[in-house]
Amino acid sequence: MSLIYEPKGKAREYSPLALNVYSGGCDHQCTYCYCSGIMRGGWSDAPNPRNLLALTKEAAQARRQILLSFMSDPYCSAERTHRKTREALGVLRSYGCSVAVLTKGGTRCLDDLNLFHGWQDGRVKIGATLTFNSSVHSRQWEPGAADPGDRIDALRQLHAAGIKTWASIEPVIIPSESLAIIEASLPYVDAYKVGRWNHDKRSSAIDWSEFGKSSVDMIRSACKQLYVKIDLQPYFEPGYLTAEEISMETLTLPDRQQERILV
């Protein structure tokens, strides 16, 4: 099985390629996590570090953006022990790959700030999944993930260091909380992907049209890049969203053009 792969379905909205550095679990223990469902009971709170020996060969061939990660979080607390994300980043950087990181690990990602600096053509971006503004709600739904304030602090420090930042607003469980965390993050985030809450019947009680318009208007007013995910798009009036706001390629980093580049 390849380490770098092409995501299918809804996952493709995040990146044309992906790499999971951990498998089998995640110590963030998010109650809304889709992984526990698709793994059919094989998902735990103890992520397994993957063998990345084959990554060198695969990285040499990868031209399009690679996302870390869909399965488990690249900066779950296990990263402080195993350093598999750091290992992967080192290989991907040495080959000049385009890399997007998405995490709920907050300031843990700053351990690798030295790797983000000086990345080939600046083709690296670090993102946070922002779900709640309230620590109380966050502890209820994602007990092992970094506090919302810690995630904002990570984005602040990355932004101040000149690293591209982005945020995924999904799942949207309490719309007012999602809007509040968008507002809090605006000074430090370059681009947003906004979705909704899926795989839960309770989401049908949410006014997605109201949330969608409020979130888009807020992000637009701050002149940030934006992609509205496919599941949220039907709740807008025709013509409200621009072509760029509904294109999966809008936030994708440029392809690598050169051959192997060692740094």
N, C-alpha and C positions, 0 to 999 in steps of 0.2 A: 504494500500500500504506500502511495506517495505521501510525503509529508506536506508538500504544497499541492493544493487541489483547487478545483473550480467549484465554488458554492452553487447550489441549485435553489430554485424557488425564491422565497422571500429573502433568503440569505444573500442572494446576488445583489440586492439593493445596497449592500454595504461594501462590497468589493468584488472585483473580478477573480481574485485569487485569495486563498486563506491558508493559514498555518496554525495548528493547535499545538502548543508546546507542552500542555498537560492533557491527561485523559482520565476518564473514569470517575471524575468528581470535581468538586469545588468547595473550598471552605468558606465561601461567602454565604452559602445556604439560603439563597433567595427563594422565597416561597412561590414566586411566579415563574421560576426558571422552566423553560421548555425542555431542557436536557434531561431532567429527571423523568419526564414522560416518554421521550423517544428511546431512552436507554432501558426501559422496561424493568425497573427495579435494580439495575446494575450501577446506579449513580450513588455516590457517597459524598461525605464531606472531607474525604482524604484524596486529593488529586494525585495522580501518578505522573511523575516526570517521564517524558518520552525520550527515546534514544534518537538523537539528532545527527548521527554520523552521516546519514545520506543527504543532509541538507546542503552540503557544499556543492554536490553535483547538481541538485535541483535548483539551487539559487543561481547557478551559472546560466541556466536556461530561462529563468523567469524574467519576463519583460514587463508585465502589468503589475498594478498595485497588489500587495499582499497584506491581508488583515491578520493581526494577532489580537484576539482569537475568538472563535465561535464557541468551542467546547472548553469550558473552564475559563477562568480569568487569567490573563498573562501576569497580573500582579496580585494574585491571591496571596495570602500570607505564606504559603508554601514556597513562594519565589525567594523569600529571604534565606531559605535553607538550600534549595536546589539550584537556583540561578539559571534555570533553563531558558527563560526569556532573554536574559543577558547573553547567554550563549548563542541563541538564535539571532539576536540583533547584531552581534559581532560578525556572524557569517554573512547576513544579509547586507550589512553595511560594506563589507569588504568586496562584495560583488556589485555594489551600486544599485541595489534593488530599491523600488519604491515601496515604502512601508507605512501602513496606518495601524496605530495601536488603539484599542478600545478597552477601557478598564473601569472597574469600580473600586480599585485599590488605592485611590487617592494619592497621597504624597510618596507612596512606595515607588512609583515610577521615577521619582527624582533620583533614585539610586543610579539610574542609567543616563542622567543628564549629560554626562561627558560623551556618551555615544550619540546622542541626538545632535549635539553641536557638530558642525562641519560635515554633515551628511551630504553625499554627492548631490549637487544641484538643489539642495534643500528638500529632496523628495522623501521627507518623513513628517508625519503629523501624529500628535498624541491626543486622544480623545477620552472623555469621561461619559459614562452613562449616568444621566441625571434624572432621578425619579421623584425625589421628595426634597423639600426645603427644610422640613421639620426632622430633627434627630429622632423624635419619638416615633414618627411614622416609619422612618428608615429602619430603626431597630426592630420594628414589628414585622416588616416585610423582607428585609435583607440583613439579618442580624450579624453576619460576619463581614459585610462590606464596610468600606471606609465611610465615616460620617459625611453627610452632605457638605459640611463646612470644610472638611479635609479635602474633598474633591475640588471644591472651588479654590482652595489654597494651592493645590497642585496646578490647576489651570492658570492661576495668577502667576506663579513662579515660572512656569513654562513660557507664558506669554512675555513676561519681563525678560526672559533669556533669549527671546527672538525665535522660539520654536513654534511652528504652526500648531494651532489647537482647534479641536472640534468637539461637539457634544451630540450624543444621541438622546433624544427625548422620547423614551419608550422603555417599559410600558407607562402609559398615562393612567394611573389608578385613581388619583384624586386630582382633577384638572387644575384646581386652584394651587395645589402644591407644585405641579409641573410649571405653571406660569410663573410662580414665585421663584423657582430655581432658575428658570430662563432669565428672568430679570436680574437676579443676583450674579449670573455668570456673564452677562453681555459684555462687560469691559474686558474680559479675558478670553473670549472665544471667537475664533475667526469664522466658523461655519457650523451649521446645525442640520441634523437629520431629525425630522419630527414624525412620529407615528401615533399609534393609539395603544389600546390594551386588547390583546387577542387571547384566545384559548380560555376565556372565562365568561360565563353567562352574565356576571355582574356588570360587564362592560356595556351591556345593552341599555342600562339606565343613564348613561352619560350622553350629554348633548354634544356630539362630536362636531357638529357644524359650528357651534359657539366656541368650543375649544380651538378648533382648527383656525378659524378667522382670528381669534385673539392672539394665538401663538405666532401666526404668520405676520400679522400686523406689527407685533412687538419686535420680531426679528428683522423685518424689513426696515422699520424705523431706525434701527441701529446700523443699517447698511451692512448686514452680515450675509454671507452666502447661505443658501438654504436649499434643502431637498425635502419635499413632502412625500412620505412613503405611500405606496400604492393603496394600502388599506384605508388611509385617511383621505385620499384624493376625491372619492365620490361625494364627500360631505361639503364640497365647495361648489358655488355656482359656476356654470360654464364660463371660462375665460378669466376667472379670478386668479388662477395660478399661471405664472409665466411658463414658457417652454423650458427654461433652465430649472425652474423649481420642481418640475416633474421628470427631469432626466436623471437617470441613475449615474450618468457620467459626470454630472456637474461638479461633484466634490471629489472625484477620483483624481489622484495624483498622476502627473504625466508618466508615460511609459519610459522605461530605461532604454536609451538609444545605443550607448556604448557597449563594447565588450567588457570583459572582466576588468575592474579597477581596484587595485589594492590600496588601502589607506593605512 
